[in-house]
Amino acid sequence: MSKWIVKSAIQRVISWLPQSHKFNALFQQYVTKGLHVRPASFEGKLADCRTHLEHFRNFGSHSRGSFRVLELGTGWWPIIPVGLYLCGADEITTYDIAPLLRRDTFTRILKLYVEYHQDGRLARLLPDARPERLAMLPELYAKALVDSPEAVLKSLRIFPIVGDARHTDLPAGSIDLVYSNFCLEHIAREVQADLHREFRRVSSKESVLSHYIGIGDHYANFDPSISMFNFMKFSNRQWRFLDNAIIPQTRLRPSDYRSIFEGAGFKVIKQQNVNGSKDDLAKIVLAPEFRHYSEEDLLVIYSWLVSKPN
């Protein structure tokens, strides 16, 4: 039996348990080894932080002063919110539907921040970081050893909220940057439509939305025997039995995301794709749900989508 099918079955069982996110964390920590923050992962998130910030600077009408941020998908590793704080964010509100913050992963993140600052790598990877905020990193790391991640983040005006971002209490027009990183691909289309209507409410005319989306089959990251296009073989009915509620994959294509954003009152101003192999795609017998898409749409496995309010 394929490794990805075994993983899917285990996570489906986990999803039926009370506090399923805690059992999934144990599975990720001890079986898939997905919770250990490696330097390569840390540097990748710093690069994503830099790109979100570049989108904000390039497409917004803001000075290099402070700004307010809404993040969708706090996750286990709040590397990007901390990076945005270091680069001048005045306030960051970050939403997740599950309480995934953990002291072990959070202290590991801050330790890496300290090490990369001390040896000079952080200045190269996050050139907009402010010196007075960088100087706080050793103190923050020491604080994280005794205080909760939530308490440390709140001291930086980063506010993690476990809840539904379709209904924020944020004032209308109060957010300058809305972003997500490998999050939207796990959210049902109809929920995304509601999310973006809320994002439109809290955005001003000058706000920027920056989404980095993993559009390929995430099981391929775990099982090298399949390609990033593997999930296109299955009909919606079949996929309901193969997907899992812990980390669902909606299988939307870039054109679907554009339609969602535009329907909520945003105009897509940048799309930057990473494509998979045409040979791998040719090996897939597409399920009926995917046959109407163009080859260009089907080939995308990662996409940056940037938009602004109309």
N, C-alpha and C positions, 0 to 999 in steps of 0.2 A: 504493500500500500504506500502511496506517495506521502512524503513527509508533510506536505502542505495539507493534505486531507486529514492526517492525524492531528496536526495543530488546530485545524478548524474544528474538528470534533471535540477536542479538549476544551477549547475556548467556548464552544456552545454549551458544554456542560457547566463550565464555570459561570457562564452568564445566568444560569438558573439559580445560583446560590445567593443567599443573603450577603450583602457587602461584596459583591462579585469583583469589584475593582481591587480589593485586597488580595484575593486569591489569584487574580490575574497578575498582580505584581510579583507574587511568589513564583508563579510560573515563568514570568519574564526574567526574574532574577536568577533562578536556579536551573531552568531548562533551556530557554532560548538565549540566555545571557544578554538580554536586551536592555537591562537597567544600568549596566556599568557605563559611566561616562568616560569614554576614551578620548585621548587628545585629538584624534582625527575628527570625532563627532563634535567635540567642543569647538574646534576650528571651523568646522562646517557651519555650525550655528552662528558663529561670529561673522562668517561670510554672508549668511542670510540676513543677519542684523544689519550689516553694512548695506546690503542691497535694498532692504526695506527703507533704510534711512536715505539712500540715494534717490529712491522713488519719491520720497517725501520732499526732499530738497529740490529735485529737478522738476517736479510737476505741481508742487504747491506754490503758494505765493507768500511764504513765510521767511522771516529772517532766520539767522542761525541761533536765535534765542530759544526760550523754552517753548514746549508744546505739549499737548495732551493727547493721550493714546488710548485706544481700546484694542485689546488683544482677544482673539477668539481661540481658545484652546491652550490653557495654562500648561497642562501636561506634567510630566515628572521633572523636566529640566527647564526651569525658567531662565535660560541663558540669555535669550533675546531681550526680555524685559529689563534684566540687569544691564545689558549692553546699552539699551536705549536710555536708561537712567544715566549711565556714565556719559552718554553723548548729549545730555541736556534736557531730556524729557522731564517736564514738571510734574506730571501725574500720569500713571498708567493703571487702567482698570482692566483686569484680565479675568476672563470667564472660562469655566469648565463645568461640564455636567457631573463630574465625579471629583472627589477630593484626592488628587494624585500627588500632591506635594509630600515629600519625605525628607527627614533630616539627613539621612545618609547621602542621598543624591544631591541635596542642596548644598551640604558642606563640601562635597567633592567639587561641585561647580565653583564655589567661592575659592576653594584652595587652588584650582586651576587658574582662576582670575588673578589671584595673588602671584602665583609662580610666573605666569605669562607677563604680568606687569613688571615684576622684578628683573626678569632677564631680557626685557625690551621687545618681546614678541607682540605684546598687546598694542603697542604704539603703531606697529605695522598693520595689524589685523583690524584695529578699531581706531583709525587715525583721528576721528572727531571726539574721542573721549576727553573729558575735561580734567586737567591736572588736579584740581581740588577734590574732585570726586574719586579719581584714581587713588589719591592719598588715603581715602577711607577704607580701602579694600582689606588691609590686615585687621582693622578693628571690626569690620563686618564679619570676617571669617571667625574671629574669636567669639563674637556674639552668637553666631550660628551654632557654635558648639554647645551652647547652653539654652538658647531660646528657640522657639519654633520657627520654621521657615516663614510662616505667615507674619509673625512679629517682626522679623528682620526685614522682610519685604515692605511692610507697612512703614517702617522707619525711613524707607527710601521713597515713600509715597507711591508704592506699587501695591495695589489693592486686589488680592485674589478673591474672587467670588465664585462659590460653588452654586451654580444655578443656571437658569435659562436666559441666554443673551437676547432672546426675542423680546424680552420685557425688562429693559434696564430702567433704572431710576435716574439716568443721566439727563441733564438738561438738553433741550433741543439746541442743535448747532454748537455744542460744546467740545466736540472732538476734532482734532486736526488730522490724526492718522489712525486708520483702522487697518489691522493686518491679521493674517493667519499664516501658519507654517505647518504644512502637512496635516490639515484639519478638515477642510471642506469635503475632501473625498470620502469622509466617514459620515457625512450628514445627508439625510434624505432631501431630495429636491424640493419638496413642499416646505420643509423646515428652513432650507436655505433661502427660499423666497421671503419667508417671514423675517428671517435674520436680516436680510439686506434692506427690507423696508424699515426695520429699526435702525440699521446703520445709516440709512438716508435721513432719518429723523434727527439723529444726534450729530450729523455732519453739517458743516457749513459749506457754502459754495466753493470754498478754497480747499476743502479737505481732500485727502488722498486715501484710496483703498489699495492695499498691496497684498495680494494673495499668492502664496507659493503652494502649488497643488501637486501631490503625487498621483498622477492619473493612471499609471500602470498598476498591474496586479501586485499588491504588496506581499502576497505569499511567495512571489519569486525571490524576494530578498532573503527568505528563509530556506527555500527549496530550489537549488540551482538546476534541477531537472526540468523546470518549467520556465517559460518566458514571461515577460511582462504583459503579454497579450493573452495569457491562458484563460482568464475569466470570460473572455469574449466567446468562448465555445459554448457557454451555457445560457439557456433561456432564463428569463426572470423566475419562472417557476422552479427550475433546477437550482438556480443560485440561492433561493431562499433556504435550501437544505444544506448548502455548502458555505454560505456566509455565516458570520456569527455576530451576536449582538454586542459583544465586548468591543471589537474593532471592526465594525461593518464597512463594506466597500460599496459605494453607490454606483460605480462603473460609469459615471457621467464622462462625456467627452468635452473638449474645450468649447465647442459650439454651444453645449448645454449651459456651461457656466456663463458664457457671454449673454445668453438669453435671460438667465436669472438676474444678472446684474442690470441689464438694460431694462428688464421689466420692473425693477425696483427704483428706477430713476437715475441710473449711473451710465456713463459713457466709457467704454473701454478705450484707453489711450495707449496701452502697450500690451503686447502679448509676445512673450519670448519662450519658445518651446525647446525641449530636448526630445529628440525622436529615438525610437527603438529601431531595430533592424527590420528592413523590408523582408528579408528572408524569413525571419521569425514570424512576422505577420502572415506571410504566405502559407505557412504551415498550419495556420488556424482555420478550421471550418467555422465561419462566423454563425452565431445564433441569429435568428430572425431579427432580434432587437438591434443588431449592429449593422445590418446590411444596407441601411439607407445612408450611413455616414460616408463621407469622402475618405479616401486613403490618407489624405493629409491629416484629417481629424483622428483617425484610428491609430496613426503611428505615434502620436504624442504619449510620452510616459511621464514627463514632468513639464509643468508650465508655470511661468510667472504671468499673472494677469493684474494689470494696474488700471484703476478706473477713477473717475471723478464725477461728482454730481452734475446732472444736466443743468 
